[in-house]
Amino acid sequence: MSRALPKYNKRRVGLAGGAAAVALTGAAIAGTALAGESSEGGGADARTLAGPGTISCPDVASRLPAIPASAQDEVTRNLAQLDQQVAEANKRLVDTVGQGGPNFVQNAILGPLEDKRTATVNRIATAIGRTADRPAGLDSLATCSLDAQGDPAAPGQEETGGAEPSAPPTKDAGGDAGAGQGGDAGAGQGGDTSGVGAISCPDVAPRLPAIPASAQDEVTRNLAQLDQQVAEANKRLVDTVGQGGPNFVQNAILGPLEDKRTATVNRIATAIGRTADRPAGLDSLAACTLTK
């Protein structure tokens, strides 16, 4: 009996130590998942600590010139939106870890995030430019990167994201770049061969004013990009039929497409505005719909 007692005590100590280790491990995981994002306007980068890595974006606020009082509210609102965009992207990075292919993070998280940031920094530049010199070069701050922790590209460990867990890549390298050059309507680009419908977008070209010669090449290039974006979205619509929930098309195709188009029409307006009156209201042409 006296010899059995130490073994019993050792088993009790071992069990207690194991329980404590499990508790500490759980706390560490929870701490990693819940680590917050620092404000983009307050530091060099917007970062969120998360197991699969964290998305870092250039700080926009520190690169702005003096902000006119008339633009302050709009600039502040858009800077807050930049923070929110990065926070949402980091959340998708954590929520969908292990899904998708090797390029999923770039295509489904970083790519759409860049489109959103491009549109937002263009709104900031436009707000300032109404009553002061429009700041140049803010588009260069739109691109973000993944600061990976550990082995981000290990098999089965690729970080993914998107509005829904099964969201497909939002940038298809194999898009039909030349489809529909004669208009941005989108409904006839690529055809509706699957019965899933087609994406229809407002035509931008007829809404433009006279285009200065100095802007012609850039405007033509961006109009072609609008066509390519719609063609790629229609291709995804066909390729991913049956995937996702009831909001899949809106969240994974139409939403990212609107962000891309917003950034593109802003580039068109900026190109024209360098030597002529900047066209207003082009943002209203960014949203597209699904027609059956």
C-alpha positions in Angstrom: 0.0 0.0 0.0 2.7 2.4 0.9 4.5 1.8 -2.5 1.2 2.2 -4.5 0.5 5.6 -3.0 3.4 7.5 -4.8 2.3 6.1 -8.2 -1.3 7.3 -7.5 0.0 10.7 -6.6 2.1 10.8 -9.7 -1.0 10.0 -11.8 -3.0 12.8 -10.1 -0.1 15.2 -10.9 0.1 14.1 -14.5 -3.7 14.5 -15.1 -3.7 18.0 -13.5 -0.7 19.0 -15.6 -2.4 17.8 -18.8 -5.6 19.7 -18.0 -3.6 22.8 -17.4 -1.8 22.4 -20.7 -5.1 22.0 -22.5 -6.4 25.1 -20.9 -3.3 27.1 -21.8 -3.5 25.9 -25.3 -7.1 26.9 -25.6 -6.3 30.3 -24.2 -3.5 30.8 -26.7 -5.7 29.8 -29.6 -8.5 32.2 -28.5 -6.0 35.0 -27.9 -4.6 34.5 -31.4 -8.1 34.5 -33.0 -9.3 37.5 -31.1 -6.3 39.8 -31.5 -7.6 43.1 -32.7 -6.5 45.3 -35.6 -4.8 48.5 -35.1 -6.3 51.6 -36.7 -4.9 52.1 -40.2 -4.8 55.8 -39.6 -2.7 55.4 -36.4 0.3 53.4 -37.5 2.5 52.4 -40.3 0.4 49.4 -41.2 -3.0 48.0 -40.6 -2.5 44.6 -39.0 -4.5 41.9 -37.3 -2.8 39.0 -35.5 -4.3 35.7 -36.7 -3.1 32.1 -36.8 -2.9 31.9 -40.7 -1.1 35.3 -40.9 -2.1 38.9 -41.1 -2.9 41.3 -43.9 -0.7 44.5 -43.9 -1.7 47.6 -45.9 0.2 50.9 -46.4 -1.0 53.7 -44.2 -3.1 56.3 -46.1 -3.7 58.9 -43.5 0.0 59.8 -43.1 0.4 60.3 -46.9 -2.4 62.9 -47.2 -1.8 66.6 -47.6 -3.6 69.2 -45.5 -7.3 68.3 -45.7 -9.7 71.2 -46.4 -12.3 71.7 -43.7 -15.0 71.0 -46.3 -13.6 67.6 -47.0 -12.7 66.5 -43.5 -15.9 64.5 -42.7 -15.7 62.6 -46.0 -12.0 61.9 -45.7 -12.5 60.7 -42.1 -15.4 58.5 -43.1 -13.3 56.9 -45.9 -10.3 56.4 -43.7 -12.5 54.5 -41.3 -13.8 52.5 -44.3 -10.2 51.5 -45.1 -9.8 50.2 -41.6 -13.0 48.2 -41.9 -12.0 46.7 -45.2 -8.8 45.4 -43.7 -10.5 44.0 -40.6 -13.1 42.2 -42.8 -10.3 40.7 -45.0 -8.4 39.5 -41.9 -11.6 37.9 -40.6 -12.1 36.1 -43.8 -8.5 34.9 -43.6 -9.1 33.3 -40.3 -12.6 32.0 -40.9 -11.8 30.1 -44.0 -8.3 28.7 -43.4 -7.7 25.5 -45.2 -10.0 26.1 -48.1 -9.3 26.9 -51.7 -6.3 26.4 -53.9 -2.8 27.9 -53.8 -3.8 31.2 -55.2 -7.0 31.6 -53.2 -5.8 34.2 -50.8 -4.5 36.5 -53.6 -7.6 36.0 -55.7 -10.4 35.9 -53.1 -9.0 38.2 -50.4 -6.1 40.4 -51.4 -7.4 41.1 -55.0 -10.9 42.3 -53.9 -9.4 44.2 -51.0 -7.1 46.1 -53.4 -10.1 47.0 -55.6 -12.0 48.3 -52.6 -9.1 50.3 -51.3 -8.5 51.8 -54.8 -12.1 53.0 -54.9 -11.9 54.4 -51.4 -8.6 56.3 -51.8 -10.0 57.7 -55.0 -13.0 59.0 -53.1 -10.5 60.6 -50.6 -8.5 62.2 -53.4 -11.7 63.5 -55.1 -13.0 65.0 -51.8 -9.7 66.9 -51.3 -9.5 67.8 -54.9 -12.8 69.7 -54.9 -11.3 72.7 -53.0 -7.5 72.0 -53.1 -4.9 70.2 -55.2 -5.9 66.6 -55.7 -3.3 64.3 -54.1 -1.6 62.1 -56.6 -0.3 58.6 -56.2 -2.8 57.3 -53.6 -3.6 54.4 -55.8 -0.1 53.0 -55.0 -1.3 52.6 -51.4 -4.1 50.2 -52.4 -2.1 47.0 -52.6 -1.8 44.9 -49.4 0.2 41.9 -48.6 0.0 38.8 -46.4 2.5 38.6 -43.5 2.3 34.8 -43.0 3.0 33.1 -39.7 4.6 29.7 -40.0 4.1 27.9 -43.3 1.2 29.6 -45.0 1.4 27.6 -48.2 1.8 24.1 -46.7 -0.6 21.5 -48.2 -4.0 21.9 -46.6 -3.0 25.0 -44.7 -3.5 27.7 -47.4 -5.3 30.7 -46.1 -8.5 31.6 -47.9 -11.4 34.0 -47.8 -14.5 35.4 -49.4 -18.0 36.5 -48.6 -18.9 32.8 -48.2 -16.8 29.7 -47.5 -17.2 28.3 -51.0 -16.4 31.6 -52.8 -14.5 31.1 -56.0 -11.5 33.3 -56.9 -12.5 36.8 -57.7 -9.9 37.2 -60.4 -9.8 34.7 -63.3 -6.6 34.8 -65.2 -8.3 33.2 -68.1 -11.1 35.7 -68.5 -12.5 36.5 -72.0 -10.6 39.8 -72.3 -11.9 40.7 -75.7 -15.6 40.0 -75.3 -18.1 42.7 -75.8 -15.7 45.5 -76.9 -18.7 47.3 -78.4 -20.4 48.1 -75.1 -20.2 47.5 -71.4 -23.7 46.0 -71.1 -22.4 42.6 -70.2 -25.5 40.6 -71.0 -24.3 39.3 -74.3 -20.6 38.8 -73.3 -19.8 35.1 -73.4 -23.5 34.2 -73.9 -25.8 32.5 -71.5 -25.2 28.9 -72.4 -26.0 27.4 -69.0 -29.3 28.9 -68.1 -27.9 30.6 -65.0 -28.4 34.1 -66.4 -26.0 36.8 -67.4 -24.5 39.9 -65.7 -25.7 43.2 -67.1 -23.8 46.4 -66.4 -24.5 50.1 -67.3 -22.6 51.2 -70.4 -19.9 53.8 -69.4 -18.6 55.0 -72.8 -21.8 56.9 -73.8 -21.8 58.7 -70.5 -18.4 60.2 -70.9 -17.8 63.8 -72.1 -15.4 64.8 -74.8 -12.2 63.0 -74.0 -9.0 65.1 -74.2 -6.4 63.7 -76.6 -3.9 63.3 -73.7 -6.4 61.0 -71.9 -7.6 59.0 -74.8 -5.2 56.0 -74.4 -5.8 55.7 -70.7 -9.6 56.0 -71.1 -9.6 53.4 -73.9 -7.5 51.0 -71.8 -9.9 51.3 -68.8 -13.0 50.9 -71.0 -11.5 47.7 -72.3 -10.8 46.7 -68.7 -14.5 47.2 -67.8 -15.4 44.8 -70.6 -12.9 42.3 -69.4 -14.2 42.5 -65.8 -17.8 41.7 -66.9 -16.6 38.9 -69.2 -14.7 37.3 -66.3 -17.7 37.7 -63.9 -19.9 36.0 -66.5 -17.4 33.2 -66.8 -17.4 32.7 -63.0 -21.2 32.8 -63.0 -21.1 29.7 -65.3 -18.2 28.0 -63.7 -19.6 28.1 -60.2 -23.2 27.3 -60.8 -24.7 25.5 -57.8 -22.0 26.6 -55.4 -22.7 28.6 -52.2 -25.8 29.8 -50.5 -28.6 32.2 -51.7 -26.4 35.2 -51.5 -23.4 33.6 -53.3 -23.7 35.5 -56.6 -24.1 38.9 -54.9 -21.3 38.4 -52.4 -18.8 36.5 -54.5 -19.4 37.9 -58.0 -21.5 41.0 -58.2 -20.0 42.7 -55.1 -16.4 42.3 -56.1 -17.3 43.3 -59.7 -18.8 46.5 -58.4 -15.6 47.3 -56.5 -13.5 46.7 -59.6 -15.7 48.8 -61.8 -15.8 51.6 -59.2 -12.0 51.7 -59.2 -11.9 51.6 -63.0 -14.4 54.4 -63.6 -12.6 56.5 -61.1 -9.4 56.0 -63.1 -11.3 57.2 -66.2 -12.6 60.3 -64.4 -9.1 61.1 -63.1 -7.6 60.7 -66.6 -10.1 63.1 -68.1 -9.9 65.5 -65.1 -6.3 66.2 -65.6 -6.9 68.5 -68.5 -10.7 69.0 -68.5 -13.6 69.0 -66.2 -13.7 65.8 -64.2 -16.9 63.9 -65.1 -19.2 63.4 -62.1 -21.5 60.5 -61.3 -19.6 57.7 -62.9 -19.7 55.8 -59.7 -23.4 55.3 -60.2 -22.5 53.1 -63.2 -20.5 50.6 -61.2 -23.3 48.4 -59.9 -24.4 45.5 -62.1 -27.3 43.1 -61.9 -28.0 39.4 -62.8 -30.5 39.0 -65.5 -32.2 35.6 -66.2 
